Amino acid sequence: MREKKIGGLLKVFILSITISLLAATIATVVAAEQQVQIPIPGMVTMVDLGAKKCIPCKMMAPIMEELEKEYKDRAAIVFIDVWENPGAGKKYGIGLIPTQIFYDTKGNEVLRHEGFFDKASIIAELTKLGVK
């Protein structure tokens, strides 16, 4: 009888730990998504939604890093990992990764591209949006 009681208490303990960890994870994801408002107000914004472990996304990672440095203070270049932040996929209506979304300075979506996007093509889109 005592073993059943201990087993039941152990199950309750494990369940409560699991719920606590899940709640902490959800809170972290929500906090991370709320820290950056996208699109960035008053700035041309390019968002790349992908995952650090998908092959085309890995190919885009160095391009995104270069663009972020090259366009600092002129355009917002943002990467969101939809595997780490699953709510972002729904929020932005993502069906395929990587997906790039371009916003003008007023926050209007002006272009959506799915798949690998080379640096020259991204620069061309930023230029069309007035970024020098």
One Martini backbone bead per residue (centre of mass of N, CA, C, O) as a GRO file, in nm:
protein
  132
    1MET     BB    1   0.059   0.063  -0.022
    2ARG     BB    2   0.301   0.253   0.013
    3GLU     BB    3   0.407   0.221  -0.281
    4LYS     BB    4   0.162   0.351  -0.420
    5LYS     BB    5   0.186   0.629  -0.285
    6ILE     BB    6   0.471   0.692  -0.388
    7GLY     BB    7   0.407   0.659  -0.688
    8GLY     BB    8   0.191   0.883  -0.694
    9LEU     BB    9   0.375   1.115  -0.595
   10LEU     BB   10   0.580   1.092  -0.824
   11LYS     BB   11   0.385   1.159  -1.054
   12VAL     BB   12   0.305   1.438  -0.950
   13PHE     BB   13   0.587   1.557  -0.946
   14ILE     BB   14   0.655   1.517  -1.247
   15LEU     BB   15   0.415   1.676  -1.355
   16SER     BB   16   0.485   1.949  -1.218
   17ILE     BB   17   0.759   1.983  -1.355
   18THR     BB   18   0.661   1.974  -1.647
   19ILE     BB   19   0.472   2.219  -1.628
   20SER     BB   20   0.686   2.423  -1.541
   21LEU     BB   21   0.870   2.394  -1.791
   22LEU     BB   22   0.657   2.467  -2.000
   23ALA     BB   23   0.589   2.749  -1.892
   24ALA     BB   24   0.878   2.862  -1.918
   25THR     BB   25   0.904   2.822  -2.224
   26ILE     BB   26   0.664   2.994  -2.311
   27ALA     BB   27   0.760   3.256  -2.177
   28THR     BB   28   1.022   3.281  -2.342
   29VAL     BB   29   0.896   3.293  -2.624
   30VAL     BB   30   0.716   3.537  -2.576
   31ALA     BB   31   0.940   3.732  -2.489
   32ALA     BB   32   1.108   3.715  -2.752
   33GLU     BB   33   0.874   3.817  -2.944
   34GLN     BB   34   0.826   4.099  -2.777
   35GLN     BB   35   1.104   4.253  -2.805
   36VAL     BB   36   1.037   4.259  -3.120
   37GLN     BB   37   0.918   4.471  -3.353
   38ILE     BB   38   0.725   4.352  -3.634
   39PRO     BB   39   0.795   4.583  -3.785
   40ILE     BB   40   1.005   4.837  -3.789
   41PRO     BB   41   0.953   5.144  -3.712
   42GLY     BB   42   1.044   5.341  -3.993
   43MET     BB   43   1.161   5.066  -4.130
   44VAL     BB   44   1.306   4.871  -4.324
   45THR     BB   45   1.207   4.519  -4.342
   46MET     BB   46   1.376   4.200  -4.299
   47VAL     BB   47   1.243   3.869  -4.282
   48ASP     BB   48   1.377   3.558  -4.165
   49LEU     BB   49   1.217   3.245  -4.184
   50GLY     BB   50   1.347   2.969  -3.992
   51ALA     BB   51   1.632   2.745  -3.935
   52LYS     BB   52   1.935   2.642  -3.807
   53LYS     BB   53   1.890   2.327  -3.945
   54CYS     BB   54   1.833   2.411  -4.223
   55ILE     BB   55   1.985   2.416  -4.520
   56PRO     BB   56   1.893   2.689  -4.655
   57CYS     BB   57   1.928   2.846  -4.390
   58LYS     BB   58   2.233   2.801  -4.361
   59MET     BB   59   2.297   2.949  -4.631
   60MET     BB   60   2.175   3.230  -4.521
   61ALA     BB   61   2.324   3.315  -4.261
   62PRO     BB   62   2.571   3.478  -4.377
   63ILE     BB   63   2.399   3.682  -4.527
   64MET     BB   64   2.249   3.798  -4.284
   65GLU     BB   65   2.500   3.896  -4.134
   66GLU     BB   66   2.600   4.090  -4.351
   67LEU     BB   67   2.342   4.264  -4.377
   68GLU     BB   68   2.325   4.358  -4.086
   69LYS     BB   69   2.593   4.519  -4.104
   70GLU     BB   70   2.553   4.685  -4.377
   71TYR     BB   71   2.241   4.794  -4.268
   72LYS     BB   72   2.296   4.949  -4.034
   73ASP     BB   73   2.055   5.200  -3.972
   74ARG     BB   74   1.880   5.139  -4.263
   75ALA     BB   75   1.798   4.834  -4.190
   76ALA     BB   76   1.606   4.559  -4.100
   77ILE     BB   77   1.757   4.248  -3.997
   78VAL     BB   78   1.569   3.942  -3.949
   79PHE     BB   79   1.574   3.648  -3.742
   80ILE     BB   80   1.353   3.354  -3.728
   81ASP     BB   81   1.305   3.070  -3.535
   82VAL     BB   82   1.041   2.840  -3.584
   83TRP     BB   83   1.140   2.607  -3.393
   84GLU     BB   84   1.181   2.794  -3.135
   85ASN     BB   85   0.918   2.976  -3.260
   86PRO     BB   86   0.620   2.852  -3.343
   87GLY     BB   87   0.434   3.110  -3.342
   88ALA     BB   88   0.561   3.254  -3.591
   89GLY     BB   89   0.449   3.084  -3.818
   90LYS     BB   90   0.156   3.172  -3.771
   91LYS     BB   91   0.181   3.481  -3.762
   92TYR     BB   92   0.322   3.472  -4.075
   93GLY     BB   93   0.223   3.234  -4.259
   94ILE     BB   94   0.401   2.970  -4.267
   95GLY     BB   95   0.488   2.693  -4.508
   96LEU     BB   96   0.797   2.772  -4.563
   97ILE     BB   97   1.148   2.704  -4.542
   98PRO     BB   98   1.245   2.978  -4.617
   99THR     BB   99   1.112   3.309  -4.532
  100GLN     BB  100   1.068   3.627  -4.687
  101ILE     BB  101   1.001   3.955  -4.549
  102PHE     BB  102   0.891   4.269  -4.674
  103TYR     BB  103   0.903   4.605  -4.544
  104ASP     BB  104   0.809   4.907  -4.518
  105THR     BB  105   0.809   5.205  -4.337
  106LYS     BB  106   0.484   5.148  -4.274
  107GLY     BB  107   0.450   4.815  -4.247
  108ASN     BB  108   0.422   4.696  -4.528
  109GLU     BB  109   0.376   4.433  -4.718
  110VAL     BB  110   0.570   4.372  -5.037
  111LEU     BB  111   0.723   4.085  -4.982
  112ARG     BB  112   0.731   3.726  -5.065
  113HIS     BB  113   0.968   3.460  -5.000
  114GLU     BB  114   1.052   3.126  -5.098
  115GLY     BB  115   1.348   3.029  -4.997
  116PHE     BB  116   1.623   3.083  -5.132
  117PHE     BB  117   1.814   3.402  -5.100
  118ASP     BB  118   2.013   3.599  -5.248
  119LYS     BB  119   2.194   3.879  -5.196
  120ALA     BB  120   2.135   4.041  -5.457
  121SER     BB  121   1.823   4.018  -5.431
  122ILE     BB  122   1.795   4.156  -5.161
  123ILE     BB  123   1.928   4.424  -5.238
  124ALA     BB  124   1.724   4.492  -5.461
  125GLU     BB  125   1.479   4.514  -5.268
  126LEU     BB  126   1.593   4.732  -5.081
  127THR     BB  127   1.629   4.941  -5.306
  128LYS     BB  128   1.326   4.957  -5.391
  129LEU     BB  129   1.271   5.066  -5.081
  130GLY     BB  130   1.520   5.297  -5.046
  131VAL     BB  131   1.785   5.161  -4.978
  132LYS     BB  132   2.140   5.265  -4.956
   0.00000   0.00000   0.00000
